Amino acid sequence: MKYIFMVEERQMDQAAYQKNLSEREEGFEGICAKCGLCCGADDGDPCSQLAENSTGVYFCRIYDKRLGPQYTKSGKLFTCVPILDLIRDKCLRPECAYNKVSSSCGRAL
């Protein structure tokens, strides 16, 4: 009986963890200024899925399926990762809105 309780408790903890993770991801998505810098908008060889609308706002054509192997416009293979993975490890370009919350830039996530 104790084992069943522990499994149920662990599943609830996992569900709460996933919910928290999802909420944090949504919050971080709201910080994005849609500048395209994470996707290479200003480096000469951006992600092939990066697009720009008529008002200069960038977006990913396959956003919900973006993570994993992708190609740049010139055909170079790279791995698209969640923004949390990037800002956890380093500061992004100075003009990136995520630097305001990056632990690597001296701020708490």
C-alpha positions in Angstrom: 0.0 0.0 0.0 2.8 2.4 0.9 4.4 1.8 -2.5 1.2 2.7 -4.4 1.0 6.0 -2.4 4.6 6.8 -3.2 4.0 6.2 -7.0 0.8 8.4 -6.9 2.7 11.1 -5.0 5.5 11.0 -7.5 3.1 11.3 -10.4 1.4 14.3 -8.8 4.9 15.9 -8.3 5.7 15.2 -12.0 2.4 16.7 -13.0 3.0 19.8 -10.9 6.5 20.1 -12.3 5.3 19.9 -15.9 2.6 22.5 -15.1 5.2 24.8 -13.6 7.6 24.3 -16.5 4.8 25.1 -19.0 3.8 28.2 -17.2 7.5 29.4 -17.0 7.9 28.7 -20.8 4.8 30.8 -21.5 6.1 33.6 -19.4 9.4 33.6 -21.2 7.7 33.6 -24.5 5.9 36.8 -23.5 9.3 38.5 -23.0 10.4 37.9 -26.6 10.6 41.1 -28.7 10.3 39.0 -31.9 13.6 40.5 -33.1 14.8 37.3 -34.8 18.3 37.6 -33.2 18.1 34.1 -31.6 17.4 32.7 -35.1 20.2 34.5 -36.9 18.2 37.5 -38.4 21.3 39.6 -38.4 24.2 37.1 -39.0 23.8 36.5 -42.7 22.6 32.9 -42.5 19.4 32.7 -40.4 17.2 29.7 -39.9 15.4 28.8 -43.0 12.1 28.9 -41.0 12.6 32.5 -39.9 10.1 34.9 -41.5 9.4 38.6 -41.2 6.0 40.2 -41.5 5.3 43.6 -43.0 5.8 45.4 -39.7 9.3 44.0 -39.2 8.3 41.4 -36.6 10.0 38.1 -37.0 8.4 34.7 -36.5 9.0 31.0 -37.0 7.0 29.4 -39.7 7.0 26.0 -37.8 7.1 27.3 -34.2 5.3 24.4 -32.6 7.7 21.9 -34.3 10.9 24.0 -34.3 12.9 22.1 -31.7 15.5 19.7 -33.0 17.5 19.6 -36.3 16.9 22.5 -38.6 18.7 24.2 -41.5 20.0 27.7 -42.1 19.1 29.4 -45.4 22.4 28.3 -46.8 21.7 24.7 -45.8 23.9 24.3 -42.7 22.5 21.9 -40.1 22.0 23.2 -36.5 19.9 22.2 -33.5 17.1 24.6 -32.4 16.8 24.5 -28.6 14.4 26.1 -26.2 15.3 29.7 -25.3 15.6 28.7 -21.6 18.5 26.5 -22.6 20.3 29.5 -24.2 19.7 32.1 -21.5 20.6 29.7 -18.7 24.1 29.3 -20.1 25.0 32.7 -21.5 24.0 36.3 -22.2 22.5 36.8 -25.6 23.1 39.9 -27.8 22.9 43.1 -25.8 19.7 44.2 -27.5 17.9 40.9 -26.7 15.0 41.2 -24.2 15.9 37.9 -22.6 19.0 39.4 -21.1 16.8 41.2 -18.6 16.0 37.8 -17.0 19.1 35.7 -17.8 20.9 34.3 -14.8 24.1 34.4 -16.9 23.7 38.1 -17.1 23.4 38.4 -13.3 19.6 38.1 -13.0 17.5 35.3 -11.5 15.5 33.0 -13.7 
